[in-house]
Amino acid sequence: MEKNMTSSGDASSGVWSAKPLADTEASSYRWVALFIVWAAFLLSYVDRVAWSTVAAPVGASLGLKVAMLGAFVTAFYVGYVLANVVGGILTDLLGGRLMLTLALLPLGVFTFCFGYTESLVAGIVIQLAMGFAAGADYSAGMKIIPAWFTRDRGRAMGIYTTATSLAVVIANAFVPSFSAQHGWSNAFRMLGIVTFVWGIVALLLLKNQPAKDQPPVRNSAKEMLGLLRNRNLIVLAIAGCGGLWATVGFGAWGNALMTRQYGISPVVAGSIIASFGIGAVIAKPTLGWISDLPGVSRKLISILCLLAFTVTLLVFGSCSTTAQFYLVAPILGAFSFGYLPVLMAQISDASGKRLAGASAGWTNAIWQMGSAVSPLAVGHVYGGTHSFMLALLTLAVGPLVGAVAMFFVSKHIARE
């Protein structure tokens, strides 16, 4: 028994407690698992938003029209949507570790290849492949985290989703300046190499679940199809689609809109969007932690955040000076990403751990439909009107629809 137990307590009081070593190791390793999936999500998101940081200057050199600057972003998300449905199911079958590796290795290769793009068609094809390769990274993370975190799952989701907002900071702080000095092609080649290497790290170090857990039971086709009829998941899918319509649309166009409308340099615009990302980095774990507190309604937090996102987009649309953009950007960032960990925790709660991968996959596929369409929609609105406010108004429709949808989520989703 002594080999399998650790003891702690006060000898003078005669009170002792025993804790299995396996539980202690699992408690420590879960942060390693979270870091691995977090870093994978970070790199995946840097790869997908890197184009947006240099779209205006590089697009001109490639001969792209203004309305087509978002075409590469849309191509990525088309592939991402397609891969999420399949990737979510395969994640439950193969495990998060293997699927994360299968996402990162080809993503690294295709990101490297994007550095050789010389035309619109070639760029669209490679971005489509990048999106398809990256499609399982989210489902893999959503499978790993519930396996290692239970009562503090909201906090873990909050930390996990800081990857996307921190990626915005890193991409905007690094890619424009690196591209100015060494060329945008080399920036993508370097990102591809780093992504590929992290795929190997995930393969070698990531564990699917604690050793004490029972081997996963294979999900039946009937159970997976049942997820498509789960009302809470349907509504959460609609809400996330509306939110990401604006989140991704702003990420794709924020730099280019400020550069083209007000003549702000790409480096300064990147700095403004970086401050936008910092606001999100702070908000995500904070809101995730708050959503874990007893008696706190995740539904209400989601509604309030989406409504605040709508309003702040319109405020940003009324700005016209660098100082104003710097002031509003962090607040916009907090609301534009803050709803994500709360929605993700509700999806995990609504489906349960065993179906976490499949539910994350199909709901995220719906979410990313908004991501795929909004960059082109904003491009056509701005290309036809050259109105900064109308472009932001187009984005604001998304989170407003999401907030309305959240009213139809059950108040009593059980927390596993």
N, C-alpha and C positions, 0 to 999 in steps of 0.2 A: 504493500500500500504506500509506503513512504516514497517509493520511486515515482509514483504517479500523483503525489499530492504535495502542495506547499502549505505551510501552516503560518498563521499570524495571530497575534493576540497578546494580552497582558498576562504574564505568568502570575503576578501577584493577585489578580482577580480570579484566576482559575478559569477564565473564559478563553476558549480557543476556537478558531474557525479554520476549516480546511477548504482549499480551492484547487480543482484539478489543474495540473500543468497545461493540459490541452486548452482549457479555457483562457488561461493567461496568455499563451502563445497566440491564440486566435484573436484576443483583444488587441495585442500588439500588431499582429500582421495585418489586421483589417485596414490600418492606416497606410500600410505599404500597398495593399490592393487598391485602395482609393487613389493613392498617388499615381500608380501606373495607369489606371483608366483615365484619371484627370489629365495627365500629361499627353496621353493619346488623343483625347478630345481636344486639348489645346492645339496640338500640332495639326490635327485634321482641320480645325477651324481657321488657323493661320493660313493653311494652304488654300482654303476656299475664299477667304476675304482678301488675300494678297493682291489679286487683280484689281479690286475696287480702289486700292490705295494709289494705283498708278494708271487707272483707266483713262483719265483725261489726257495726259501727255503722251502715253504710249499708244492709245487709241488713234490719236491723230497721225502718229508715225506709221501705223498700220493701215491708214486710210479708212477708218471706221467712222460712220456718221454718228452724230450725237445720240440719236434714238437707239443706236445699236450698241452703245457702250455697256449696257446691262445684259447683252446677249450671252456673254461667257458665264455670267453668274446664273442666268436662267438655265443654260445648258448643264451646269454642274448640278443644279437642284432637280432637274428632270431625271438625271441618272441617280441622284440620291433618293428620290421618291421611289423609283422602280426597285432599287436595292433594299430599301427599308422593309418592304413587305416580305420579301424572300429572306432577308437577313434576320429579321425578327424570329421567324419560324426556325431557321437553321441555328440560331443562337440557343434556343431551348433544346434543340436536338444534339448539337455538338459542344455546347458550353461557351461561356463568354471568352475564355482565354484563347481558344482556337479561332473564334470568329474575329476577335480583335486583331489577331495576327494577320488573318486573311484580308482584313480591311487595310491595315497599315502598309504592308509590303507593296502591294500594287499601287496604292496611293502615292507612295514615295517615288515609284518608277514613273508614273504618269505626270506627277508634279515636276520632276526633273525634265521630262520630255517637253512640257509646256514651255520651257525656256527656249525652245527652238521654233516656236510658233512664228509664222510670217504672214498668215492670212486669216480672215474671219472663219472660213470653213475649217481649216486645220485647228484653230483655237477652240471652236465649238465641239469638234470631235474629241479632242483631248480632254476638255472640261467635262464632257459627258462621261468619259471613261473615269475621270477623277471622282466624279460624283457617285458613279456606280461602285467604284472600289471602296469609297468611304461610307457606303450606306449602312454597314453593320456596326460601325464604331459606337453609335449611340445605344443601339439595342444591347450590345455587349456590356457596356457600362451599366445600363439599367438592369441587367441580369446579375452582374457581380455585386453591385451595391446592396440590394435587398438581401443577398445571401450573407453579407457580413455586418449589416446594420439593421437594427429593428426599431427600438424606441427613439433613437436619435437619427432616424432616416431622413427627416426633413433637413437637418443640419448637414448631413452627408451629401444630400442632393444639392443643397446650396453651395457647398464647397465644390462639388463636381461641376456645376454649371458656371462657376467663376471662370472656367477654362475658356468659354466662348467670349466672354467680355474681356478677359485678360488677353486673349488672342487679338481682339480688336486693338487694344493698346499696343501690343508688341508689333503687330503688322503695320500700324500707322506710324509708330515711332521708328521702326527699322527699315521697312521696305522702300519708302520713298527716298530716304537719304542714302541707303545702300545702292539703290538703283541709279541715283544721280552720280555716284562715284564709280560704280563698277558695272552698271548696266542692269536693266530689269531681268534680262535672261539669266544672269548669274545668280540673282536673288532667288529665282524659282529653282534653279539647279541645287543650290545649297539647301533650300527647304526640303527638296525631294530626298536628299541624302540623309538629313536628320530624321525625317519621317520613317524612312526605311530602317534605320538603325534602331529606332524605338520599337518598331514591330518585332525585331529580334529580342529586345529586352522583355517585351510582354510575353513572348513565347517561352523564354527561359525562367522568368521570375513570377508570373502571375498564377494564382491558385483560384479555382472556380468557387470553392466554398470551404468552410471549416471542416477539418477532418472528422469531427464528432457528428456531423450531419449525415443523415441517411443518403445513399445514392439517389439522385433525382429520378422520379418516376416519369416515364416518357408520356408526353401529352398526347391525347387522342385527337383525331381530326375533328370529332364532334365538339370537344372542349374548345379547340381553337376557333371553330366556326361560331361557337357560342359567344366569343368575345365580340363578334360583329353585331350581336344583338343586345349587348350590354348598354343600357341607356346612358349610364354615367360616362362610359368610355366614349360613346358617340358624341356627347355634349362636350367633353373635355377635348376631343379631337377638333371639333369646330372652334372652340375657344382658342386653342393653340394655333390653329391655322390663321385665325384673325390676328393674333398677337404677332406671329412670325411674318405675316404679310408686311407689317410695319417695321419690325426689328431688322429683318434681312433687307427689305427695300431701302431702309435708311442707311444700313451698312454699305449697300451697293452704290448708293447715289449721294450720300452725304458729302463726301470729298468733292466729287465732280460738280455738284450743284453750287457749292460755295466758290469753287474755282471759276466756273463759267459765268455765274450770275454776278459775283462781286469782285472778281479778279484776284481772289486770295490765292497765294502760291500753294502748290501741292504739299510742300513741307509744313506750312502753317496750318493748312486744312487738316493734314494728318495729325498735327499736334492737338487740334481742337477735337477731332474724333477720338484721339487717345484719352483726352479728359472725359469724354463720353463713356469710354470703356472703364475708366477708373471708378466712376459712379456706379456702374454695374457690378464691378468687383466687390464693392462695399455692400451693396444692397442684397445680392444673392444669398450669401451665408446668413446675413442678418434676418431676412424674411424667412429663410428656411428654418432657422433656429426658432423664431417666433411661432412658426406654424407647428412646431413640435410641442409647444406648451399646452398643458391640459386646459380644456375649455375653449381654446382658440379655434375659430372657424377658418379652415383653409379656403373654403368657398368664398367667404367674405373678403379675405385678403386678396384673392385673385381678382374679384370684381373691382375693388378699390384701386388696385394697381393698374388694371387695364384702363379704367376710366381716367386715372391720372396720366397714363401714357398718352391717351387721346388728346387731352388738354395741352400737355407739354409739347407735343408735336406742332400744334397750332401756334403756340408761343414761339417755338423755334422758327417757324415759318414767317413770323413777323419781324424777326431779327434782320439786321442788315450790316452791322459792324463787327469787326473781329472781337472787340470787348464783349459785345452782347452774346456772340456765339460761345465764347469761353465761359460766360456766366451760366448760360442755360444748358450747355452740353452735359455736364456731370449729372444734373437733375434728370434730364431726358434719359441718360444712360441708366440711371437707377430704376426708372419705371419701365424702360424698354426691354430690360432683361430680368427684372425682379420677379415677375410673375412666373417665370419658367420653373424654378425648383418647387414651387408650391403646386403647380399643375402636375409636374412629374411625380411628386409624392402621392398625389391623389390618384394618378393612373396606377401606380404600384399598389396602392391600397385597394383600388377597385378590382384589380385582377388577381391579386395574390402573388406570392413569390414564384410559384411553380410556372405560372404563365406570364411572368414579368417580361421576358424577351419578346414573345409574340405580341403582347398588348402594346409594348413600347414600339415595336416595329410598325404595326399597322396604324396606330394613332400618329406616330411621327411621320408616316407617309402622307397622311392627311395634312398634318402641320406643314410639311414641306411643299405642298401644293401652293400654299400662299407664298412661300419663299421663291418658288419657281416662276410664278406669274408676276409678282409685284415689280421686280426690276424692269421688265419689259413694259409693264403698264405705266410706271412712273416715267420711263424713257419716252414713251409716246405722248404722255400728257405734257411733259416739259418740252419735248421737241416741237410740239404743235403750238404751245402757248408761250413758252419761255417765261412762265410764271413760277417763281419760287414757292409762293403760297399755295398755288393749286397742286404742285407736286407734293407738298407736305400734307395737304388736305386729302389727297388720294391715299396716302399712307395711313392717315388717321381713321379712315373708315374701318380698317381691319380690327384694331383693338376695341373699337366701339361695338362691333358685331360680337367680338369675343366676350365682352362684359355682359352683353344681353344674354348670350348663350349660357353663361355660368349660372344664371338664375334658375336653370332647369336641372342643375346637378343636385342629387340627393343631399340632404343635410347630415345624413347619418352613414357615411361610408366608414366601414370598420377599419381601424388602423391595426395592421398586423404587427 
